[in-house]
Amino acid sequence: MNVHLYLTLIPEALIASMLTPEEFAAYYALGERGKAHGQVLFIEIDPSFRSPFFQIEKGIERCVPNPDGSPKSSVYIAIYRVLEHVPIAAMGAHYYVTRDGRALRTEKVRSEENEPGLHFYSELAPVRPAVVSPLGPRDFTDLMMGHSVGFQGLPALAFVELRLGALATDPEAGLAHDLPYENLTHLRQCLAEVKNKSVMTKMFDLSGSGILSFRVVKNGVFVANRQEGLYLFPMPSNEELRLHHYAWWRSANTYT
């Protein structure tokens, strides 16, 4: 059986597994007993990737079939400072996995996205706050990478931008429609503050727990580091999801 390498973003970890991506998606989202666990975001890593920071060979040696002959589901290689030590060049497909284990595969593209207006970001790794900002994804990445004077920054970052609808231009009076965020009053206040004051970010939620919902992902998962720049694993449009990935789309709208 082949051994795969997966970088999970919720939580951040490097894992060896004998499961295919689709099998790993179901296992990681549902758990061993098939009970709903949660949404999953993970990236396939080139199986030939090696780094002195990780004990990958030892992890692969431990990734052997179970006594009954079934494939080994997971062997944790690292759970600390993973993203910064995996080059984007070694990253393959990314998978959005719903709570019932359905996986949507996307491929990375170079990104210079920098749409004006207000933005709502849920950071995934290595830190997990949810923040609002007047900065588009590229400028937000530059800020978080420490390209601004007086801020050390992060060596790497993964984050997702969430839809704001009319709140992106009118946080005080814009209609929220179907936005599922808890504490919309607080969200409006945070957005109004970054709109009306010269601050680049405002914390909405320290842990980011409960913020991410696939049905409000605006553009996809962004991954960046200082050496390779900014990349996007795009989320298809709602129309494309309904037409070509209906089972996943229905699951994402049912369970999130």
N, C-alpha and C positions, 0 to 999 in steps of 0.2 A: 504493500500500500504506500502511496506517495504521502509525503509529509508537506503540509502547507504552512506558510507563515502568515499570520494575520495581525494587523495593528488595529486594536479596538480603540474607539474614541470616547466611549461611555461605558466603563471608565478607561483611562489610558493604559494600555498594556500591549506587550508583544507576546503572542501566543503561537505555539506549534500545535498542529492538529492534523489528524488523518482524515478529517471530514472535508468534503468538497465545500465550496462557498455556500451553496444552497443548504446543504446539511448543517454546516456550522451556523448559519443564520437561524435555522429553526432551533437548534440545540441551545444557542446562546440566548435567544429571546424567550424560549419556553422553559428551559431547564430540563433536567433529567426526567422529571415526572410529568412533563407536558402541561404544567400550570403556568399561566401568564406571568411573565417576569417584567418585561418592559421593552421599550424601543431599543434598537441597536444600530450603531454606526460603526462599520469596520472597513478596512482597506486591505486588499491582497498585497502582499509584499513578495518581490522576486525571491523565489526559494534559494537562489544562489547568493543572496545578500549576506554579507558577514561584516561584523564590526567588532573591534577590540572592546567596545563598551558592553557588548552582550555576550553571554555564554551560549551562543546559538547551537553549536555542535553538541554541547551537553544536553540542551533541551531536546534536540532531535533524537539523541540516544535514548532519552526517557520516553519518547513518543512511539510506543510499541503497542501492538494489539493487546486487548484485554484477554484474560485467561479463557474466556469463551469464544475468542476469535474475532470479536467485534472491534471496530476501529477505535483508537484512542481519541476521545473528543477534544481534550485540551491539555496542554502542558504550558504553564506560565513561565516564560523566559525572563520577563522584566515587567515591573509595574511602576517604575520611577524614571523620569526624564527620558521617556521613550521617543516621543515625537521629534525632539531636537537631534536625536542620533540616527534617525532613519531618513536618508535623503529622499526628496520628492521623486527623483529619477528612479528609485527602487520601488515606488508605489505603482500598483496596477489598478484594477477596478475597485470602485467604492460601492458599498452596499447600504442602502437604506432598508432597515428591517422593521416591520410592524410588530406589534405586541403578540400577534398570533403566528409570527415566524415567516411571513412572506417577504421576499427579498427583491429589491429593485436595484439593478446594476447600472452604474454610470461610469464614464471614463473621464479622466482629468483633461482640462484645457487650460492654457495660459490665460490669465485674467488681468485686465487693466480696468475693470469695472469701477466706476466712480460717480454714480448717479447723484445729482444734487438732492437737497431736501433733508428731512430728518430720517434717522435710521435706528433700528432696534436689533441689537446683536446678542446672540447667546453664545458665549465663549465655551468651547468644549474641552480643550487641552492646551497647555498644562494647567490652566486655571478655569473656573467655572462660573464666574459672575454673568449676569445679564445686564447690559448697559444700553443707554441711548446716546446718540451722537449726531452732530451735524456733518460728520465726515463720511464720505463714501467708502466702500470697502478698501480701495487701494490706499487712501489717505489714513484710514483707521489702522490698516496694517502697518504703515510707516510709523504711526504713533506708537503702536504696541511693540514694534521692533526696536524702539528707542532712537529713532532718527531725529527726534526732537531734542533740543538742548535741555539738559538737566534731568533726563529720564533714562534710566539704564536699559529698560526694555527687556523683551523676551527673546531667546534665541530662535524660537519657532512658535507657531500659533495655529490652532484650528478653531474655526468659528462658523456660525451659520447666521444669515440675516433673515429676520422674520418680517412678515407683512405688517404694515401699519395702515394701509388704505388711506383714507382722507386725513388721518392723524399725522401723516408725514408732512402735510403742508398747513394743517389747521388743527393743532393738538387740543386747543381749548374747546372748539365747537364742532370739529369734524365728526361725522357719523362713524361709529365703530362697527356697524353692521354685524357680521358673524365672527368678529375677532374674539377668540376664546380666552384671552388673558385674564387672570384674576387681578383684582385691584386696578381696574381701568382708571379710576380717579388718580391714583398714584402715578400710573404711566403717563397720563395727560400732564400732570404736574412736572414730571421729569422732562418730558419733551418740551414743554413750554420754557423750562429753565434753560436748556441748551439752545433753544431758538432765540431767546431774548437776552442771553448773557454770553460773554466771551469764554465759555468753557467748552472743552473738546469732548468730554464724556461725562455722563452722570449715571451713577450706579442705580439700577432698578431693583436688582435682587442679588444678594451676595453669593448665594450658592448656585443660582440658576436652576434649581430643582423645580420641576413642574412647568417650566417655561416652554420647552421645545415641543412643538406639535408639528408633525410632517405636513399637515394640511395648510399650515400658514408659512411654510418655508418659501421665501421670496425667490431665491435664485439658486441656492444649493449650499454645499459645504465648501468653505474656503480653507486652504492649507498654505502656509507660507513659512519660509525661513530666510535668514539673512543672505545666504549664498545663492539660492535659486529663485527667490521672488515669490509671487502670488499665483496660486493655481485654484481652479474651481472644479468641483465635481457637481455638475449642474443637475438641478431638479427639473424634470420635464414639465411642460405646461399642463394645466388641468385638462385641457382638451386632449393632449397626447396621452395623458394617463388614462383618461376614460376610454379612448379608442384602442390603445395598444397594451395597456397594463391595468385592465379593469379590476381584476381580482385584488391587486395590490392597492389600487386607488380606493376601492370600497372598504378594504381592511383599514387603511389609513384614516378614512373618514368615520369609521365605526369605533375604532379603539383609541383615537386620539382627540 
